[in-house]
Amino acid sequence: MKRSIALLTAALAAMGGAQASDATLSVTVNGIRHDRGEVSVSLYSDPKTFRKEAQAVAVKRIPAAPGRATVAFDGLAPGRYAIMVYHDEDGDGELDRRLGMFPTEGYGLSNNPTVIGPPAFEDSAFEVATQKTGLSIALRY
Protein backbone atom coordinates (compact mmCIF):
# COMPACT_ATOMS: atom_id res chain seq x y z
CA MET A 1 0.00 0.00 0.00
CA LYS A 2 2.80 2.43 0.91
CA ARG A 3 4.50 1.62 -2.40
CA SER A 4 1.27 2.37 -4.34
CA ILE A 5 0.88 5.72 -2.59
CA ALA A 6 4.52 6.59 -3.34
CA LEU A 7 4.09 5.67 -7.02
CA LEU A 8 0.86 7.65 -7.27
CA THR A 9 2.51 10.68 -5.61
CA ALA A 10 5.48 10.47 -8.01
CA ALA A 11 3.17 10.17 -11.02
CA LEU A 12 1.11 13.18 -9.93
CA ALA A 13 4.27 15.22 -9.33
CA ALA A 14 5.55 14.30 -12.79
CA MET A 15 2.24 15.32 -14.36
CA GLY A 16 2.29 18.62 -12.52
CA GLY A 17 5.82 19.26 -13.76
CA ALA A 18 4.79 18.57 -17.34
CA GLN A 19 1.91 21.00 -17.09
CA ALA A 20 4.17 23.67 -15.56
CA SER A 21 6.27 23.84 -18.71
CA ASP A 22 3.48 23.78 -21.26
CA ALA A 23 3.43 27.49 -22.10
CA THR A 24 3.83 28.80 -25.63
CA LEU A 25 5.17 32.28 -26.32
CA SER A 26 4.29 33.77 -29.70
CA VAL A 27 6.48 36.70 -30.80
CA THR A 28 5.54 38.90 -33.75
CA VAL A 29 8.38 41.00 -35.18
CA ASN A 30 7.14 44.10 -37.04
CA GLY A 31 8.91 46.44 -39.43
CA ILE A 32 11.30 44.11 -41.24
CA ARG A 33 12.61 46.30 -44.06
CA HIS A 34 13.73 43.76 -46.66
CA ASP A 35 14.50 40.11 -47.37
CA ARG A 36 18.30 40.13 -47.01
CA GLY A 37 19.68 37.92 -44.24
CA GLU A 38 17.66 36.54 -41.38
CA VAL A 39 15.86 37.63 -38.25
CA SER A 40 17.17 36.32 -34.93
CA VAL A 41 14.86 36.17 -31.89
CA SER A 42 16.59 35.35 -28.58
CA LEU A 43 14.75 34.50 -25.35
CA TYR A 44 16.37 35.15 -21.96
CA SER A 45 15.38 34.35 -18.38
CA ASP A 46 18.45 35.64 -16.52
CA PRO A 47 19.41 39.32 -16.30
CA LYS A 48 23.09 38.31 -16.18
CA THR A 49 22.96 36.66 -19.60
CA PHE A 50 20.63 39.16 -21.31
CA ARG A 51 21.93 40.08 -24.80
CA LYS A 52 24.50 37.22 -24.73
CA GLU A 53 22.98 35.13 -27.50
CA ALA A 54 25.12 32.06 -26.75
CA GLN A 55 23.58 31.96 -23.24
CA ALA A 56 19.95 32.51 -24.28
CA VAL A 57 17.25 30.07 -23.16
CA ALA A 58 16.38 29.64 -26.85
CA VAL A 59 17.14 31.31 -30.18
CA LYS A 60 14.95 31.19 -33.29
CA ARG A 61 16.30 32.28 -36.67
CA ILE A 62 14.04 32.79 -39.66
CA PRO A 63 14.65 34.07 -43.19
CA ALA A 64 13.97 37.79 -43.43
CA ALA A 65 10.92 38.92 -45.37
CA PRO A 66 9.55 42.47 -45.60
CA GLY A 67 6.83 43.32 -43.11
CA ARG A 68 6.36 41.04 -40.16
CA ALA A 69 7.15 37.54 -39.01
CA THR A 70 6.07 35.39 -36.09
CA VAL A 71 8.03 32.78 -34.14
CA ALA A 72 6.93 30.58 -31.25
CA PHE A 73 8.78 29.24 -28.24
CA ASP A 74 7.09 26.09 -26.89
CA GLY A 75 7.42 24.20 -23.62
CA LEU A 76 8.25 27.22 -21.48
CA ALA A 77 7.97 27.18 -17.71
CA PRO A 78 6.08 30.08 -16.18
CA GLY A 79 8.45 32.87 -15.27
CA ARG A 80 10.05 36.18 -16.17
CA TYR A 81 11.62 36.49 -19.62
CA ALA A 82 13.00 39.13 -21.98
CA ILE A 83 13.58 39.07 -25.74
CA MET A 84 16.08 40.68 -28.06
CA VAL A 85 15.50 40.59 -31.82
CA TYR A 86 17.77 41.70 -34.62
CA HIS A 87 17.74 41.68 -38.41
CA ASP A 88 21.05 40.05 -39.33
CA GLU A 89 21.15 41.69 -42.73
CA ASP A 90 24.59 40.42 -43.69
CA GLY A 91 24.08 36.90 -42.28
CA ASP A 92 27.19 36.94 -40.07
CA GLY A 93 25.31 35.65 -37.01
CA GLU A 94 25.60 38.77 -34.89
CA LEU A 95 24.19 42.27 -34.44
CA ASP A 96 26.60 44.64 -36.17
CA ARG A 97 27.51 47.78 -34.24
CA ARG A 98 29.31 51.01 -35.01
CA LEU A 99 32.07 51.74 -32.49
CA GLY A 100 31.07 48.51 -30.76
CA MET A 101 27.99 50.17 -29.26
CA PHE A 102 25.48 51.55 -31.77
CA PRO A 103 23.47 48.97 -33.76
CA THR A 104 23.83 49.29 -37.52
CA GLU A 105 21.23 46.57 -38.21
CA GLY A 106 17.59 46.59 -37.17
CA TYR A 107 16.93 45.49 -33.60
CA GLY A 108 14.10 45.37 -31.09
CA LEU A 109 13.33 44.42 -27.50
CA SER A 110 10.29 43.04 -25.73
CA ASN A 111 8.13 45.86 -24.31
CA ASN A 112 9.62 48.13 -27.03
CA PRO A 113 11.44 50.33 -24.49
CA THR A 114 13.26 53.50 -25.45
CA VAL A 115 16.85 52.91 -24.44
CA ILE A 116 19.95 55.03 -24.22
CA GLY A 117 22.98 52.82 -23.86
CA PRO A 118 22.87 49.05 -23.44
CA PRO A 119 19.34 47.75 -22.87
CA ALA A 120 18.56 46.27 -19.45
CA PHE A 121 16.71 43.03 -18.77
CA GLU A 122 14.25 44.81 -16.47
CA ASP A 123 13.15 47.23 -19.21
CA SER A 124 12.26 44.31 -21.46
CA ALA A 125 11.07 41.75 -18.90
CA PHE A 126 7.58 40.23 -19.10
CA GLU A 127 5.76 37.35 -17.43
CA VAL A 128 4.80 34.04 -18.99
CA ALA A 129 2.12 32.74 -16.66
CA THR A 130 -0.48 31.18 -18.93
CA GLN A 131 -0.45 28.52 -21.60
CA LYS A 132 -0.40 31.10 -24.40
CA THR A 133 1.37 34.43 -24.26
CA GLY A 134 1.80 36.75 -27.23
CA LEU A 135 3.77 39.91 -27.76
CA SER A 136 4.79 42.23 -30.55
CA ILE A 137 8.23 43.78 -31.09
CA ALA A 138 9.00 46.66 -33.45
CA LEU A 139 12.36 46.68 -35.20
CA ARG A 140 14.33 49.93 -35.19
CA TYR A 141 16.86 50.62 -37.89
C-alpha positions as CSV (number, residue, x, y, z in Angstrom):
1,M,0.0,0.0,0.0
2,K,2.8,2.4,0.9
3,R,4.5,1.6,-2.4
4,S,1.3,2.4,-4.3
5,I,0.9,5.7,-2.6
6,A,4.5,6.6,-3.3
7,L,4.1,5.7,-7.0
8,L,0.9,7.7,-7.3
9,T,2.5,10.7,-5.6
10,A,5.5,10.5,-8.0
11,A,3.2,10.2,-11.0
12,L,1.1,13.2,-9.9
13,A,4.3,15.2,-9.3
14,A,5.6,14.3,-12.8
15,M,2.2,15.3,-14.4
16,G,2.3,18.6,-12.5
17,G,5.8,19.3,-13.8
18,A,4.8,18.6,-17.3
19,Q,1.9,21.0,-17.1
20,A,4.2,23.7,-15.6
21,S,6.3,23.8,-18.7
22,D,3.5,23.8,-21.3
23,A,3.4,27.5,-22.1
24,T,3.8,28.8,-25.6
25,L,5.2,32.3,-26.3
26,S,4.3,33.8,-29.7
27,V,6.5,36.7,-30.8
28,T,5.5,38.9,-33.8
29,V,8.4,41.0,-35.2
30,N,7.1,44.1,-37.0
31,G,8.9,46.4,-39.4
32,I,11.3,44.1,-41.2
33,R,12.6,46.3,-44.1
34,H,13.7,43.8,-46.7
35,D,14.5,40.1,-47.4
36,R,18.3,40.1,-47.0
37,G,19.7,37.9,-44.2
38,E,17.7,36.5,-41.4
39,V,15.9,37.6,-38.2
40,S,17.2,36.3,-34.9
41,V,14.9,36.2,-31.9
42,S,16.6,35.3,-28.6
43,L,14.8,34.5,-25.4
44,Y,16.4,35.2,-22.0
45,S,15.4,34.3,-18.4
46,D,18.4,35.6,-16.5
47,P,19.4,39.3,-16.3
48,K,23.1,38.3,-16.2
49,T,23.0,36.7,-19.6
50,F,20.6,39.2,-21.3
51,R,21.9,40.1,-24.8
52,K,24.5,37.2,-24.7
53,E,23.0,35.1,-27.5
54,A,25.1,32.1,-26.7
55,Q,23.6,32.0,-23.2
56,A,19.9,32.5,-24.3
57,V,17.2,30.1,-23.2
58,A,16.4,29.6,-26.8
59,V,17.1,31.3,-30.2
60,K,15.0,31.2,-33.3
61,R,16.3,32.3,-36.7
62,I,14.0,32.8,-39.7
63,P,14.7,34.1,-43.2
64,A,14.0,37.8,-43.4
65,A,10.9,38.9,-45.4
66,P,9.6,42.5,-45.6
67,G,6.8,43.3,-43.1
68,R,6.4,41.0,-40.2
69,A,7.2,37.5,-39.0
70,T,6.1,35.4,-36.1
71,V,8.0,32.8,-34.1
72,A,6.9,30.6,-31.2
73,F,8.8,29.2,-28.2
74,D,7.1,26.1,-26.9
75,G,7.4,24.2,-23.6
76,L,8.2,27.2,-21.5
77,A,8.0,27.2,-17.7
78,P,6.1,30.1,-16.2
79,G,8.5,32.9,-15.3
80,R,10.0,36.2,-16.2
81,Y,11.6,36.5,-19.6
82,A,13.0,39.1,-22.0
83,I,13.6,39.1,-25.7
84,M,16.1,40.7,-28.1
85,V,15.5,40.6,-31.8
86,Y,17.8,41.7,-34.6
87,H,17.7,41.7,-38.4
88,D,21.1,40.0,-39.3
89,E,21.1,41.7,-42.7
90,D,24.6,40.4,-43.7
91,G,24.1,36.9,-42.3
92,D,27.2,36.9,-40.1
93,G,25.3,35.7,-37.0
94,E,25.6,38.8,-34.9
95,L,24.2,42.3,-34.4
96,D,26.6,44.6,-36.2
97,R,27.5,47.8,-34.2
98,R,29.3,51.0,-35.0
99,L,32.1,51.7,-32.5
100,G,31.1,48.5,-30.8
101,M,28.0,50.2,-29.3
102,F,25.5,51.5,-31.8
103,P,23.5,49.0,-33.8
104,T,23.8,49.3,-37.5
105,E,21.2,46.6,-38.2
106,G,17.6,46.6,-37.2
107,Y,16.9,45.5,-33.6
108,G,14.1,45.4,-31.1
109,L,13.3,44.4,-27.5
110,S,10.3,43.0,-25.7
111,N,8.1,45.9,-24.3
112,N,9.6,48.1,-27.0
113,P,11.4,50.3,-24.5
114,T,13.3,53.5,-25.4
115,V,16.8,52.9,-24.4
116,I,19.9,55.0,-24.2
117,G,23.0,52.8,-23.9
118,P,22.9,49.1,-23.4
119,P,19.3,47.7,-22.9
120,A,18.6,46.3,-19.5
121,F,16.7,43.0,-18.8
122,E,14.2,44.8,-16.5
123,D,13.1,47.2,-19.2
124,S,12.3,44.3,-21.5
125,A,11.1,41.7,-18.9
126,F,7.6,40.2,-19.1
127,E,5.8,37.3,-17.4
128,V,4.8,34.0,-19.0
129,A,2.1,32.7,-16.7
130,T,-0.5,31.2,-18.9
131,Q,-0.4,28.5,-21.6
132,K,-0.4,31.1,-24.4
133,T,1.4,34.4,-24.3
134,G,1.8,36.8,-27.2
135,L,3.8,39.9,-27.8
136,S,4.8,42.2,-30.6
137,I,8.2,43.8,-31.1
138,A,9.0,46.7,-33.5
139,L,12.4,46.7,-35.2
140,R,14.3,49.9,-35.2
141,Y,16.9,50.6,-37.9
